[in-house]
């Protein structure tokens, strides 16, 4: 599942959530600190695990 990062404009805290794409599109995200729904999604780093291949 995708990992999303958000910034709360109410309490100025950054938090992350793991959501399905469908849930991300339908749900109004609330800050876990203050409960405000005045949040904006932030860009987050992408990482992937790969196997090491020999030549």
N, CA and C of each residue as an Amber inpcrd file, in Angstrom:
protein
   165
   0.8340000  -1.1860000   0.0000000   0.0000000   0.0000000   0.0000000
   0.8760000   1.2450000   0.0000000   0.4090000   2.2770000  -0.6790000
   1.1730000   3.5230000  -0.7170000   1.2410000   4.2230000   0.6340000
   2.3420000   4.8980000   0.8450000   2.6260000   5.6540000   2.0640000
   2.5120000   7.1340000   1.6890000   1.6380000   7.8810000   2.3480000
   1.4120000   9.2890000   2.0400000   1.8540000  10.1510000   3.2230000
   2.4260000  11.3070000   2.9240000   2.8140000  12.2650000   3.9580000
   1.9370000  13.5020000   3.8420000   1.5400000  14.0240000   5.0070000
   0.6560000  15.1800000   5.0600000   1.2150000  16.2150000   6.0270000
   0.8020000  17.4730000   5.8230000   1.1580000  18.5710000   6.7150000
  -0.1360000  19.2120000   7.1910000  -0.2960000  19.3300000   8.5110000
  -1.4850000  19.9440000   9.0870000  -1.2730000  21.4520000   9.1960000
  -2.1690000  22.2100000   8.5910000  -2.0830000  23.6640000   8.6630000
  -2.6040000  24.1870000  10.0050000  -3.3390000  23.3510000  10.7340000
  -3.8810000  23.7500000  12.0330000  -2.8220000  23.7510000  13.1260000
  -2.0850000  22.6310000  13.2690000  -1.1040000  22.5290000  14.3580000
   0.3460000  22.4960000  13.8530000   0.5260000  22.6340000  12.5340000
   1.8580000  22.7110000  11.9270000   2.6700000  21.4280000  12.0940000
   2.0090000  20.2750000  12.1900000   2.6920000  18.9910000  12.3440000
   2.6590000  18.2150000  11.0320000   3.6870000  17.4140000  10.8130000
   3.7540000  16.5150000   9.6640000   3.4230000  15.1130000  10.1590000
   2.6430000  14.3820000   9.3700000   2.3080000  13.0080000   9.7240000
   2.1870000  12.1750000   8.4620000   2.2330000  10.8720000   8.6220000
   2.1340000   9.9870000   7.4630000   1.0290000   8.9710000   7.6870000
   0.4820000   8.4810000   6.5850000  -0.5700000   7.4730000   6.6070000
  -0.2980000   6.4700000   5.4970000  -0.6430000   5.2350000   5.7570000
  -0.5920000   4.1950000   4.7350000  -2.0350000   3.9430000   4.3250000
  -2.3480000   4.2420000   3.0670000  -3.7210000   4.1440000   2.5690000
  -3.7580000   3.4200000   1.2340000  -4.8690000   2.7530000   0.9640000
  -5.0770000   2.2310000  -0.3840000  -5.3460000   3.4300000  -1.2900000
  -5.1560000   3.2570000  -2.5650000  -5.4030000   4.3580000  -3.5020000
  -6.8770000   4.7590000  -3.4650000  -7.7750000   3.7790000  -3.3860000
  -9.2090000   4.0700000  -3.3310000  -9.5590000   4.8770000  -2.0800000
  -9.0010000   4.5010000  -0.9380000  -9.2670000   5.2150000   0.3140000
  -8.6970000   6.6310000   0.2690000  -7.5200000   6.7830000  -0.3350000
  -6.8950000   8.1040000  -0.4670000  -7.7820000   9.0300000  -1.2840000
  -8.3800000   8.5090000  -2.3470000  -9.2110000   9.3240000  -3.2270000
 -10.5530000   9.7040000  -2.5980000 -11.1080000   8.8430000  -1.7430000
 -12.4410000   9.0750000  -1.1810000 -12.4250000   9.7670000   0.1770000
 -11.4170000   9.5030000   0.9770000 -11.4080000   9.9160000   2.3760000
 -10.8500000  11.3200000   2.5720000 -11.4840000  12.0960000   3.4290000
 -10.9500000  13.3930000   3.8410000 -10.0500000  13.1200000   5.0380000
  -8.7490000  13.3300000   4.8740000  -7.7540000  12.9790000   5.8880000
  -7.7820000  13.9910000   7.0350000  -7.7560000  13.4800000   8.2640000
  -7.7290000  14.3300000   9.4520000  -6.3930000  14.1560000  10.1620000
  -5.9070000  15.2270000  10.7690000  -4.6590000  15.2060000  11.5260000
  -4.8350000  14.3630000  12.7910000  -3.9270000  13.4260000  13.0430000
  -4.0400000  12.6110000  14.2540000  -3.7180000  13.3990000  15.5380000
  -3.0410000  14.5410000  15.4240000  -2.6890000  15.3530000  16.5940000
  -3.8620000  16.2210000  17.0680000  -4.4470000  16.9820000  16.1280000
  -5.4710000  17.9480000  16.5260000  -6.8550000  17.6700000  15.9290000
  -6.9370000  16.7430000  14.9640000  -8.2180000  16.4000000  14.3570000
  -8.6330000  17.2960000  13.2100000  -7.8280000  18.2970000  12.8860000
  -8.1470000  19.2130000  11.7960000  -8.1330000  18.4800000  10.4510000
  -9.0450000  18.8850000   9.5740000  -9.0520000  18.3390000   8.2140000
  -8.4250000  19.3250000   7.2360000  -7.7990000  20.3690000   7.7730000
  -7.0990000  21.3590000   6.9590000  -5.6580000  20.8800000   6.7690000
  -5.4940000  19.8440000   5.9420000  -4.1860000  19.2420000   5.7100000
  -3.8600000  19.2820000   4.2210000  -2.5690000  19.2670000   3.9260000
  -2.1380000  19.1920000   2.5280000  -1.1720000  18.0280000   2.3860000
  -1.2750000  17.3740000   1.2390000  -0.3750000  16.2480000   0.9830000
   0.9860000  16.7860000   0.5850000   2.0250000  16.1670000   1.1010000
   3.4060000  16.5410000   0.7850000   4.0330000  15.4670000  -0.0780000
   5.0370000  15.8540000  -0.8210000   5.8010000  14.8870000  -1.6040000
   6.6390000  14.0570000  -0.6490000   6.7240000  12.7810000  -0.9100000
   7.5440000  11.9220000  -0.0670000   8.5070000  11.1320000  -0.9340000
   9.5420000  10.6380000  -0.3150000  10.5540000   9.8690000  -1.0380000
   9.9880000   8.5170000  -1.4550000  10.4800000   8.0070000  -2.5410000
  10.0770000   6.6960000  -3.0320000  11.2560000   5.7550000  -2.8600000
  10.9730000   4.5690000  -2.3790000  12.0470000   3.5890000  -2.2600000
  11.5430000   2.2360000  -2.7270000  12.4590000   1.4260000  -3.2160000
  12.1090000   0.0860000  -3.6840000  13.2230000  -0.8580000  -3.3170000
  12.8620000  -2.0670000  -2.9750000  13.8530000  -3.0930000  -2.6900000
  14.1200000  -3.8700000  -3.9710000  15.3720000  -4.0540000  -4.2690000
  15.7390000  -4.8300000  -5.4540000  16.7490000  -5.8890000  -5.0610000
  16.8380000  -6.8960000  -5.8760000  17.8270000  -7.9230000  -5.5910000
  19.1320000  -7.5760000  -6.3040000  20.2230000  -7.9830000  -5.7160000
  21.5230000  -7.7270000  -6.3150000  21.7860000  -8.8200000  -7.3430000
  22.0540000  -8.4170000  -8.5710000  22.2850000  -9.3850000  -9.6450000
  23.7730000  -9.4160000  -9.9970000  24.2940000 -10.5890000 -10.2170000
  25.7040000 -10.7030000 -10.6110000  25.8170000 -10.6890000 -12.1260000
  26.9360000 -10.2050000 -12.6300000  27.1370000 -10.0920000 -14.0780000
  27.6600000 -11.3580000 -14.6820000
